[in-house]
Amino acid sequence: MDESDAAAVARACAGDTDAFRVLVDRYSRKVFRLAYRMTRNEPDAEDVVQETFLRAYRRLKQFESRSSFGTWIFRIAVNAALDLTRKLGRYERVEQQMPEPEGGAHPLFQLPAPEPGPDRLLLSSELKRKVESVLASLSPQVRTAFVLRHYEGMSIEEIGSVLGLKGSATKNSINRAVQKLRKELEPLVVAQSGKAPPAQGD
């Protein structure tokens, strides 16, 4: 049976470096994935991962075992990523294509088609670029809330804890991102389906 996060933290606080390495191995990929989606390039994401675990190690005794270590480390990662993007002045800059979420694209971005013909492949590529552009235009808080919800699958409560927001503010941030994405993606979806949007009053 794998050692619990709380037990590994307790051992690490007692000076066991191997225990902290267990936590790094357990969460480094998740932290990198989040950092990459926030910074949009590998070198910056790697810097965020290193900074995240450095900060975590220094603050390990501040961790309260009754809370989730995953949520705690994500909070540190988000702050590290935001600090880096502020430093580089790159909030609105898209460096490279965001990866697909695990398990395939989020349903919000999927288009129904029996076979991925050339026209759909072209449209799919355009959709990805559009999604990247829209996410880059969002405020860091709104973008991060959306990423944590729809790419990392975190609960509203967990996201609120990471971002320091109440439940209603967390939901509002996610909804703002979803609404903007739907608005910007609708013309592409209509083009794929070949159907005109319903007239007002229908």
C-alpha positions as CSV (number, residue, x, y, z in Angstrom):
1,M,0.0,0.0,0.0
2,D,1.3,3.4,-0.9
3,E,2.3,5.7,2.0
4,S,-0.3,8.5,2.6
5,D,0.6,12.1,1.8
6,A,0.2,13.0,5.4
7,A,2.6,10.3,6.6
8,A,5.2,11.3,3.9
9,V,4.9,14.9,5.0
10,A,5.4,13.9,8.7
11,R,8.6,12.0,7.8
12,A,9.9,14.8,5.6
13,C,9.3,17.3,8.4
14,A,11.4,15.0,10.6
15,G,14.3,15.3,8.2
16,D,13.7,12.3,5.9
17,T,14.7,13.6,2.4
18,D,13.5,10.3,0.8
19,A,10.0,11.0,2.1
20,F,9.9,14.4,0.4
21,R,11.2,12.7,-2.8
22,V,8.1,10.5,-2.6
23,L,5.9,13.6,-2.7
24,V,7.8,15.1,-5.6
25,D,7.5,11.8,-7.6
26,R,3.8,11.7,-6.8
27,Y,2.9,15.2,-7.8
28,S,5.5,16.5,-10.2
29,R,3.7,15.5,-13.3
30,K,0.4,17.0,-12.2
31,V,2.2,20.2,-11.2
32,F,4.0,20.3,-14.6
33,R,0.8,19.8,-16.5
34,L,-0.9,22.7,-14.6
35,A,2.2,24.9,-15.0
36,Y,2.4,24.1,-18.7
37,R,-1.3,25.1,-19.2
38,M,-0.7,28.3,-17.4
39,T,2.7,29.3,-19.0
40,R,2.2,27.6,-22.3
41,N,5.8,26.5,-22.8
42,E,8.0,23.8,-21.3
43,P,11.0,25.8,-20.0
44,D,8.8,28.1,-17.9
45,A,6.7,25.1,-16.7
46,E,9.9,23.3,-15.6
47,D,10.9,26.5,-13.7
48,V,7.5,26.6,-12.0
49,V,7.8,23.0,-11.0
50,Q,11.2,23.6,-9.4
51,E,10.0,26.7,-7.7
52,T,6.9,25.0,-6.4
53,F,8.7,22.1,-4.7
54,L,11.4,24.5,-3.4
55,R,8.6,26.6,-1.8
56,A,6.8,23.5,-0.6
57,Y,9.9,22.1,1.1
58,R,10.6,25.4,2.9
59,R,7.0,25.6,4.1
60,L,6.4,22.0,4.8
61,K,5.8,22.5,8.5
62,Q,3.0,24.9,7.6
63,F,1.0,22.1,5.9
64,E,-2.0,21.0,7.9
65,S,-2.6,17.3,7.5
66,R,-6.4,17.7,7.7
67,S,-6.3,19.3,4.3
68,S,-5.3,17.8,1.0
69,F,-1.6,17.9,0.1
70,G,-2.6,18.0,-3.6
71,T,-4.7,21.1,-3.1
72,W,-1.9,22.7,-1.1
73,I,0.8,22.0,-3.7
74,F,-1.5,23.2,-6.5
75,R,-2.0,26.5,-4.6
76,I,1.8,26.9,-4.4
77,A,2.1,26.0,-8.1
78,V,-0.5,28.5,-9.2
79,N,1.2,31.3,-7.2
80,A,4.6,30.4,-8.6
81,A,3.2,30.4,-12.2
82,L,1.5,33.7,-11.7
83,D,4.6,35.2,-10.2
84,L,6.6,34.0,-13.2
85,T,4.1,35.4,-15.8
86,R,4.0,38.7,-14.0
87,K,7.8,38.8,-14.0
88,L,8.0,38.1,-17.7
89,G,5.0,40.3,-18.5
90,R,3.4,37.5,-20.5
91,Y,-0.2,37.2,-19.2
92,E,-1.7,37.6,-22.7
93,R,1.0,35.9,-24.7
94,V,0.5,32.5,-26.2
95,E,3.8,30.7,-26.5
96,Q,2.7,27.4,-28.0
97,Q,-0.3,25.0,-28.3
98,M,-1.9,23.8,-25.0
99,P,-2.0,20.0,-24.7
100,E,-5.2,18.1,-24.8
101,P,-6.6,17.1,-21.4
102,E,-6.1,13.5,-20.4
103,G,-8.7,11.3,-21.8
104,G,-9.3,13.5,-24.9
105,A,-10.7,16.9,-25.5
106,H,-13.2,18.4,-23.0
107,P,-16.8,17.9,-24.3
108,L,-17.1,21.7,-24.7
109,F,-14.6,21.5,-27.5
110,Q,-15.8,18.3,-29.3
111,L,-17.6,18.5,-32.6
112,P,-19.8,15.7,-33.8
113,A,-18.7,14.0,-37.0
114,P,-18.8,10.4,-38.1
115,E,-15.3,10.5,-39.6
116,P,-12.5,13.0,-39.2
117,G,-12.3,14.1,-42.8
118,P,-9.9,16.8,-44.0
119,D,-12.4,19.6,-43.4
120,R,-13.0,18.5,-39.9
121,L,-9.3,18.1,-39.2
122,L,-8.7,21.7,-40.4
123,L,-11.6,22.9,-38.3
124,S,-10.3,21.0,-35.3
125,S,-7.0,22.7,-35.6
126,E,-8.7,26.1,-35.9
127,L,-10.8,25.3,-32.8
128,K,-7.6,24.6,-30.8
129,R,-6.1,27.8,-31.9
130,K,-9.3,29.7,-31.0
131,V,-9.5,28.0,-27.5
132,E,-5.9,29.0,-26.9
133,S,-6.6,32.6,-27.9
134,V,-9.7,32.9,-25.8
135,L,-8.0,31.4,-22.7
136,A,-5.0,33.7,-23.1
137,S,-7.4,36.7,-23.2
138,L,-8.9,35.8,-19.8
139,S,-7.7,37.2,-16.5
140,P,-5.2,34.9,-14.7
141,Q,-7.8,34.0,-12.0
142,V,-10.6,33.1,-14.5
143,R,-8.2,31.1,-16.8
144,T,-6.8,29.2,-13.8
145,A,-10.2,28.4,-12.4
146,F,-11.3,27.0,-15.8
147,V,-8.1,25.0,-16.2
148,L,-8.4,23.5,-12.7
149,R,-12.0,22.6,-13.3
150,H,-12.1,21.3,-16.9
151,Y,-8.6,20.0,-17.3
152,E,-7.7,18.9,-13.8
153,G,-11.2,17.9,-12.7
154,M,-11.0,19.6,-9.4
155,S,-14.1,20.4,-7.3
156,I,-15.4,23.9,-6.8
157,E,-14.3,23.7,-3.2
158,E,-10.8,22.6,-4.1
159,I,-10.4,25.3,-6.7
160,G,-11.7,27.9,-4.2
161,S,-9.1,26.7,-1.8
162,V,-6.3,27.0,-4.4
163,L,-7.3,30.5,-5.5
164,G,-8.5,31.8,-2.1
165,L,-12.0,32.3,-3.4
166,K,-15.5,31.6,-2.0
167,G,-17.7,29.1,-3.8
168,S,-19.8,31.7,-5.5
169,A,-16.8,33.6,-6.8
170,T,-15.2,30.3,-8.0
171,K,-18.3,29.4,-9.9
172,N,-18.5,32.8,-11.4
173,S,-14.9,32.7,-12.7
174,I,-15.5,29.3,-14.3
175,N,-18.8,30.4,-15.8
176,R,-17.2,33.5,-17.3
177,A,-14.6,31.4,-19.1
178,V,-17.2,28.9,-20.3
179,Q,-19.5,31.7,-21.6
180,K,-16.7,33.4,-23.5
181,L,-15.5,30.1,-25.0
182,R,-19.0,29.3,-26.1
183,K,-19.5,32.7,-27.7
184,E,-16.2,32.6,-29.5
185,L,-16.5,28.9,-30.6
186,E,-20.2,29.1,-31.8
187,P,-19.4,30.3,-35.3
188,L,-17.0,27.4,-35.8
189,V,-19.5,24.9,-34.5
190,V,-22.2,26.3,-36.8
191,A,-19.8,26.1,-39.8
192,Q,-19.1,22.5,-39.0
193,S,-22.8,21.5,-38.6
194,G,-23.9,23.5,-41.6
195,K,-26.9,24.8,-39.6
196,A,-27.7,28.4,-39.1
197,P,-28.3,29.6,-35.6
198,P,-32.0,29.9,-34.6
199,A,-33.6,33.2,-35.4
200,Q,-34.7,35.4,-32.6
201,G,-38.1,34.5,-31.3
202,D,-38.0,30.9,-32.6
